[in-house]
Amino acid sequence: MLIPIIVDNLHWVLIIVDVHQRSLLFYDSFGGGVTGVLDTVRRWLRDEVVHRQGQEVEVGWGIES
């Protein structure tokens, strides 16, 4: 799954959710670490698991940049 995100209306970052590898791949052309964006995607992913499975589970996925 590809998630393009605009940061501060200045530039785009891309997060790739790799379900099979249980990882998030983070691409930022400015080379910054926009941790707020990653936190939001992790929270969304956790909420999706709860919504689809009906129970809270630990979502311990790796992050690569």
C-alpha positions as a Markdown table, in Angstrom:
| # | Residue | x | y | z |
|---|---|---|---|---|
| 1 | Met | 0.0 | 0.0 | 0.0 |
| 2 | Leu | 1.4 | 3.4 | -1.0 |
| 3 | Ile | 0.6 | 6.4 | 1.2 |
| 4 | Pro | 1.7 | 9.8 | -0.2 |
| 5 | Ile | 1.6 | 12.6 | 2.4 |
| 6 | Ile | 2.2 | 16.3 | 1.9 |
| 7 | Val | 4.2 | 17.8 | 4.8 |
| 8 | Asp | 3.5 | 21.5 | 5.8 |
| 9 | Asn | 2.3 | 22.1 | 2.2 |
| 10 | Leu | 5.9 | 22.1 | 1.2 |
| 11 | His | 7.0 | 18.7 | 0.1 |
| 12 | Trp | 5.8 | 15.1 | -0.3 |
| 13 | Val | 6.9 | 12.0 | 1.6 |
| 14 | Leu | 5.9 | 8.5 | 0.8 |
| 15 | Ile | 5.2 | 5.6 | 3.1 |
| 16 | Ile | 4.9 | 2.1 | 1.8 |
| 17 | Val | 3.1 | -0.4 | 4.0 |
| 18 | Asp | 4.5 | -3.9 | 3.3 |
| 19 | Val | 2.0 | -6.2 | 4.9 |
| 20 | His | 3.9 | -9.4 | 4.1 |
| 21 | Gln | 7.2 | -8.1 | 5.6 |
| 22 | Arg | 5.4 | -6.3 | 8.4 |
| 23 | Ser | 7.3 | -3.1 | 7.7 |
| 24 | Leu | 6.8 | 0.5 | 6.9 |
| 25 | Leu | 9.2 | 2.0 | 4.3 |
| 26 | Phe | 9.6 | 5.8 | 4.6 |
| 27 | Tyr | 10.9 | 8.0 | 1.8 |
| 28 | Asp | 11.6 | 11.7 | 2.2 |
| 29 | Ser | 13.5 | 13.5 | -0.6 |
| 30 | Phe | 14.6 | 16.1 | 2.0 |
| 31 | Gly | 16.1 | 13.3 | 4.2 |
| 32 | Gly | 14.2 | 14.4 | 7.3 |
| 33 | Gly | 12.6 | 12.2 | 9.9 |
| 34 | Val | 9.0 | 13.4 | 10.1 |
| 35 | Thr | 8.2 | 11.3 | 13.1 |
| 36 | Gly | 4.7 | 12.8 | 13.5 |
| 37 | Val | 3.7 | 11.3 | 10.1 |
| 38 | Leu | 5.0 | 7.9 | 11.1 |
| 39 | Asp | 3.2 | 8.0 | 14.4 |
| 40 | Thr | 0.0 | 8.8 | 12.6 |
| 41 | Val | 0.4 | 5.9 | 10.1 |
| 42 | Arg | 1.2 | 3.5 | 13.0 |
| 43 | Arg | -1.9 | 4.6 | 14.9 |
| 44 | Trp | -4.0 | 4.2 | 11.8 |
| 45 | Leu | -2.6 | 0.7 | 11.1 |
| 46 | Arg | -3.3 | -0.3 | 14.7 |
| 47 | Asp | -6.9 | 1.0 | 14.5 |
| 48 | Glu | -7.4 | -0.8 | 11.2 |
| 49 | Val | -6.4 | -4.1 | 12.8 |
| 50 | Val | -8.8 | -3.5 | 15.7 |
| 51 | His | -11.6 | -2.6 | 13.3 |
| 52 | Arg | -11.0 | -5.7 | 11.0 |
| 53 | Gln | -10.3 | -8.3 | 13.7 |
| 54 | Gly | -12.4 | -6.9 | 16.5 |
| 55 | Gln | -9.7 | -7.0 | 19.1 |
| 56 | Glu | -6.6 | -5.0 | 19.9 |
| 57 | Val | -3.3 | -6.7 | 18.9 |
| 58 | Glu | 0.3 | -5.5 | 19.2 |
| 59 | Val | 1.4 | -4.0 | 15.9 |
| 60 | Gly | 5.2 | -4.2 | 16.1 |
| 61 | Trp | 6.3 | -3.4 | 12.6 |
| 62 | Gly | 9.7 | -2.3 | 11.6 |
| 63 | Ile | 10.4 | 1.1 | 10.0 |
| 64 | Glu | 13.0 | 1.6 | 7.3 |
| 65 | Ser | 13.9 | 4.9 | 5.6 |
